[in-house]
Amino acid sequence: MIPVYQPWLTSKEKNNVHEAMESGWISSTGKYVEKAEELFADFVGTKHAITTTSGTTALHLCLRAMKIEDPKKYVIVPNITFIATAFAASYERMGVLIAEVDPRTWNIDPLQVEHFCSNYDVAAVIPVHLYGNPADMIALKVLQETWGFALIEDACESLGAKIGDKMTGSLGDMSCFSFYGNKTFTSGEGGMVTTDDDEYAERARLLRGQAQDPNKRYWHVDVGHNYRMTNIQAAILCAQLERADQILAEKKRVSDRYLANLGDMDELKFQKVFEDHEHSNWLVSTELLTTKNHIFSTWMRENGVDTRKVFYPISDMPTYKDCETREPPRISRRLSEHGVSFPSYPELSNKEVDHICDLVKNFLLKA
């Protein structure tokens, strides 16, 4: 079975973990935690990077660091995303407004954001760079100037993506990343917060460590969280970051191979990447334009290839079905029903990609 994803681990990761274990520093103190933050800030191009336990906790930490905690206000999220994007607002009992996505890019539609800002007290907008495709941050920044909301990037899937010469994760007031086992760079579990704002960074570090006063042990100045990454996780992440160019190059090779094989097929509609935007190629995803798309994943598995469906719309989830949407989520439901992601890990060979593409073509011929 060819999986959708598997981490690329080498002797460098193993050696780092061994060194961390030998040092005795296996919890949230140790040289690799600080080193990972330094490497990551340098890679993304931000002043600060703060390690966390996951992308979910990183996103929650962004809201708390910016003091976006008013239950009378709202947070706008796209309808197609992993559920954690909405959870972060719910943790603070804030209202969630669900914006429809652009059918071309699959990312949040700025026109939907403008509509909600005109009718609700919006504290924050959280664009998601879905599957590694950068959202329209330029349009969102224009809206931010008008409406004054906080702009928090959910860059959990887009490490390595760019708009112009700037990395995703360096374009908002704060940003979050995930290092789950299926992400481009992994630490098994883990996340990161990035920002250029000194005050936000200081507060994020405080809250991450249960709000314990750094100068007075066991004295807690706020309601904090235990969101600290371990030194062992950071050791793995450091090795991944030191191999960043190699990993991203292989990811691009895999994506380019898929597009060379399948990019001209009328039955497949891949995410549109705007001019001056660079996809991170986390997952190669497409909309399958056939009436038999509901049996596609089963058929592929029977032929030895795993695939993944696109996320369910947030507005269809039991917890969020009563949240405000501007209109029925036709685009999100269509993408969820017809969208599919192919195996996209960096060690996938050209021969394996070609085999997967041949299976896709055979399915479409029979459909």
C-alpha positions in Angstrom: 0.0 0.0 0.0 1.4 3.4 -1.0 0.3 5.7 1.9 -0.8 9.4 1.5 2.1 10.4 3.7 5.0 9.2 5.7 7.8 11.2 7.4 11.3 11.3 5.9 13.6 10.5 8.8 17.4 9.9 8.5 20.4 9.3 10.7 20.5 13.0 11.4 17.2 12.9 13.3 18.3 9.7 15.1 21.6 11.2 16.2 19.9 14.3 17.5 17.4 12.3 19.5 20.3 10.1 20.9 22.2 13.2 22.0 19.1 14.7 23.7 18.5 11.4 25.6 22.2 11.2 26.6 22.1 14.7 27.9 19.2 13.8 30.2 17.2 16.8 29.0 14.2 15.1 27.6 11.4 17.4 28.7 10.8 21.0 27.7 14.2 22.3 28.6 17.3 21.6 26.5 19.4 23.0 23.8 17.3 21.8 20.9 14.2 23.8 21.9 16.0 27.1 21.6 17.9 25.9 18.5 14.6 24.9 16.8 13.1 28.3 17.5 16.2 30.1 16.1 16.3 27.9 13.0 12.6 28.3 12.3 12.6 32.1 12.8 15.5 32.4 10.3 13.8 30.0 7.8 10.4 31.8 7.9 11.8 35.3 8.2 10.3 36.4 11.4 11.8 38.0 14.5 10.3 35.4 16.9 9.4 31.7 16.8 7.9 30.0 19.8 7.6 26.2 20.0 4.4 24.5 21.1 2.8 21.1 21.5 0.8 21.2 18.3 -0.6 23.4 15.5 -3.9 23.6 17.5 -2.2 24.9 20.6 -0.1 27.3 18.5 -3.3 28.8 17.0 -4.9 29.1 20.4 -1.8 30.7 21.8 -2.0 33.3 19.0 -5.5 34.4 20.1 -4.5 34.6 23.7 -1.2 36.4 23.1 -3.1 39.0 21.1 -5.8 39.2 23.9 -8.5 38.2 21.4 -10.7 36.7 24.1 -13.9 38.6 24.0 -17.0 36.3 23.8 -19.0 39.2 22.4 -16.8 39.3 19.3 -16.3 37.0 16.3 -13.6 35.2 14.5 -13.9 34.5 10.7 -12.6 31.1 9.5 -12.8 29.4 6.0 -15.3 26.6 5.6 -12.8 24.2 4.2 -10.1 23.6 6.8 -9.1 21.2 9.6 -11.5 21.7 12.5 -8.8 23.1 14.8 -9.0 26.5 13.0 -12.5 26.9 14.4 -11.7 25.2 17.8 -9.3 28.0 18.7 -12.0 30.6 18.7 -14.4 28.2 20.6 -11.9 27.7 23.3 -12.3 31.4 24.1 -16.2 31.2 23.7 -16.0 33.5 20.8 -18.5 33.5 17.9 -17.4 31.7 14.7 -18.3 33.2 11.3 -17.8 30.7 8.5 -16.7 32.2 5.2 -17.1 30.3 1.9 -14.0 29.6 -0.1 -12.8 30.6 -3.5 -13.6 27.7 -5.9 -10.3 28.3 -7.7 -7.8 28.3 -4.8 -10.0 26.6 -2.2 -8.9 29.3 0.3 -11.0 31.9 2.1 -12.9 34.3 -0.1 -12.0 38.0 0.8 -15.5 39.1 -0.4 -17.0 36.9 2.3 -14.7 38.5 4.9 -15.8 41.9 3.8 -19.5 41.0 4.2 -19.0 39.7 7.7 -17.0 42.7 8.8 -19.8 44.9 7.6 -22.3 43.1 9.7 -20.5 41.8 12.8 -17.9 42.9 15.4 -15.0 40.9 14.0 -11.9 40.6 16.2 -9.8 38.3 14.0 -9.6 36.6 10.6 -7.8 33.3 10.3 -6.9 32.5 6.7 -5.7 29.0 6.0 -3.2 28.2 3.3 -5.0 25.0 2.4 -2.8 22.1 1.5 0.1 24.5 1.0 -1.6 27.0 -1.4 -1.2 30.6 -0.1 -4.4 32.5 0.6 -5.0 36.0 -0.9 -3.1 37.8 1.9 -2.8 41.0 -0.1 -6.6 41.4 -0.3 -7.0 40.5 3.3 -4.4 43.0 4.4 -6.4 45.7 2.5 -9.5 44.7 4.4 -7.6 44.7 7.7 -6.6 48.3 7.2 -10.3 49.2 6.8 -11.8 47.1 9.6 -8.9 46.7 12.1 -9.2 43.0 12.8 -6.2 40.9 13.8 -4.9 38.7 10.9 -3.6 35.3 12.1 -2.2 32.9 9.5 -3.0 29.2 9.9 0.1 28.1 8.1 0.0 24.6 9.5 0.0 23.1 6.0 2.1 25.6 4.1 5.6 25.6 5.5 7.8 26.6 2.5 5.0 28.4 0.6 5.7 32.0 -0.5 4.0 35.2 -1.7 6.6 37.1 -3.6 9.8 36.7 -1.5 8.0 36.3 1.8 7.2 33.0 3.4 3.7 32.2 4.7 3.9 32.6 8.4 5.5 36.0 8.1 2.6 37.8 6.5 0.1 38.1 9.4 0.2 39.7 12.9 0.9 36.2 14.2 1.0 32.7 12.6 0.9 29.1 13.5 2.5 25.9 12.2 2.1 22.2 12.8 4.8 19.5 12.9 2.5 16.5 13.0 3.9 13.3 11.5 2.3 13.9 8.1 3.5 17.5 7.7 6.4 18.6 5.4 8.7 19.0 8.4 7.8 17.0 11.5 8.7 16.5 15.1 6.0 13.7 15.6 3.7 16.1 17.4 4.5 19.8 17.8 3.8 23.3 16.6 5.2 26.8 16.3 4.0 30.4 16.7 5.7 33.1 14.6 5.5 36.9 14.9 7.5 40.1 14.5 5.8 41.7 17.5 7.9 41.7 20.7 4.9 42.0 23.0 2.9 39.2 21.4 6.0 36.9 21.5 6.6 37.7 25.2 3.0 37.0 26.1 3.0 33.8 24.1 6.0 32.5 25.9 4.5 33.3 29.2 1.2 31.6 28.5 2.8 28.6 27.0 4.6 27.8 30.3 1.5 28.0 32.5 1.9 31.8 32.9 4.7 31.3 35.5 6.6 34.4 36.2 10.1 33.9 34.7 11.7 35.6 37.6 9.6 34.0 40.4 9.2 30.3 40.4 5.7 28.9 41.1 4.2 32.4 40.8 1.6 32.5 38.1 0.4 35.8 36.7 -2.4 34.6 34.4 -4.3 31.6 33.4 -1.7 29.7 31.4 -1.3 26.5 29.4 1.1 23.6 29.3 1.9 24.0 25.6 5.7 23.3 25.7 7.5 21.2 23.1 9.9 18.6 24.5 13.7 18.7 23.8 13.4 15.3 22.0 10.7 16.6 19.7 12.8 19.7 19.0 15.8 17.5 18.3 13.9 15.8 15.5 12.6 19.2 14.2 16.2 20.7 14.1 17.3 17.9 11.9 14.4 18.4 9.6 15.0 22.2 9.4 18.7 21.6 8.6 17.5 19.5 5.6 14.8 22.0 4.6 16.0 22.6 1.0 16.4 18.9 0.3 12.9 18.1 1.6 11.2 20.9 -0.2 13.0 20.1 -3.4 11.7 16.5 -3.3 8.2 17.7 -2.5 8.3 19.9 -5.6 9.6 17.0 -7.7 6.7 14.9 -6.7 4.1 17.7 -7.3 5.6 18.6 -10.7 5.5 14.9 -11.7 1.8 14.7 -10.9 1.0 17.9 -12.8 3.0 16.7 -15.8 1.0 13.5 -15.9 -2.5 14.8 -15.0 -2.5 18.5 -15.3 -4.1 18.6 -18.7 -7.0 16.2 -18.0 -10.4 17.8 -18.2 -11.8 15.5 -15.4 -9.3 16.9 -12.9 -9.3 20.5 -11.5 -6.2 21.3 -9.4 -5.9 24.2 -7.0 -5.2 27.5 -8.8 -2.0 29.2 -7.6 -2.1 33.0 -8.0 0.7 34.8 -9.8 3.6 35.5 -7.5 2.4 32.8 -5.1 4.4 29.6 -4.6 2.7 26.4 -3.4 4.4 24.5 -0.6 3.3 21.2 -2.2 2.3 19.7 1.1 -0.5 17.6 -0.5 -1.2 17.3 -4.2 -5.0 17.8 -4.3 -7.5 18.0 -7.1 -11.3 18.1 -7.7 -12.4 14.9 -9.4 -15.1 15.9 -11.9 -16.9 12.6 -12.4 -20.2 11.2 -11.1 -18.3 8.1 -9.7 -16.0 10.1 -7.5 -17.7 8.4 -4.4 -16.0 5.1 -5.3 -12.6 6.5 -6.3 -10.9 6.1 -3.0 -12.1 2.6 -2.5 -11.0 1.7 -6.0 -7.5 3.2 -5.5 -7.1 1.3 -2.2 -8.1 -2.0 -3.9 -5.2 -1.2 -6.3 -2.7 -0.5 -3.5 -2.9 3.3 -3.2 -4.2 5.3 -0.3 -5.9 8.7 -0.9 -7.5 11.3 1.3 -10.8 13.2 0.9 -10.9 16.9 1.3 -12.1 18.1 4.7 -15.8 18.2 5.5 -17.2 21.8 5.6 -17.0 23.3 9.1 -20.6 24.5 8.7 -21.8 20.8 8.4 -20.1 19.8 11.7 -22.6 19.3 14.6 -20.8 21.9 16.8 -20.8 24.6 14.1 -24.0 23.9 12.1 -25.8 26.9 13.6 -22.9 29.4 13.0 -23.5 32.2 10.5 -22.7 31.7 6.9 -23.3 34.2 4.2 -25.0 31.7 1.9 -25.4 27.9 1.6 -22.0 26.3 1.4 -22.3 24.9 -2.2 -18.6 25.4 -3.1 -17.3 23.8 0.2 -19.7 20.9 -0.1 -18.7 20.3 -3.7 -15.0 20.4 -2.9 -15.5 18.0 0.0 -17.5 15.6 -2.1 -15.2 15.7 -5.1 -11.8 16.7 -3.7 -9.1 14.2 -3.2 -5.4 14.3 -2.2 -2.8 11.9 -3.6 0.3 10.4 -1.9 2.7 13.3 -1.6 5.6 12.4 0.6 9.2 13.3 -0.4 10.5 9.8 -0.7 7.8 8.9 -3.3 9.7 7.8 -6.4 8.9 9.0 -10.0 8.0 5.4 -10.8 5.4 5.3 -8.0 3.9 8.7 -9.0 3.6 7.5 -12.6 1.9 4.3 -11.4 -0.6 6.3 -9.3 -1.3 8.6 -12.3 -1.9 5.5 -14.5 -4.4 4.2 -12.0 -6.2 7.6 -12.0 -6.3 7.7 -15.8 -7.7 4.1 -15.9 -10.4 5.0 -13.4 -11.4 8.0 -15.4 -11.6 6.0 -18.6 -14.0 3.6 -16.9 -16.0 6.4 -15.2 
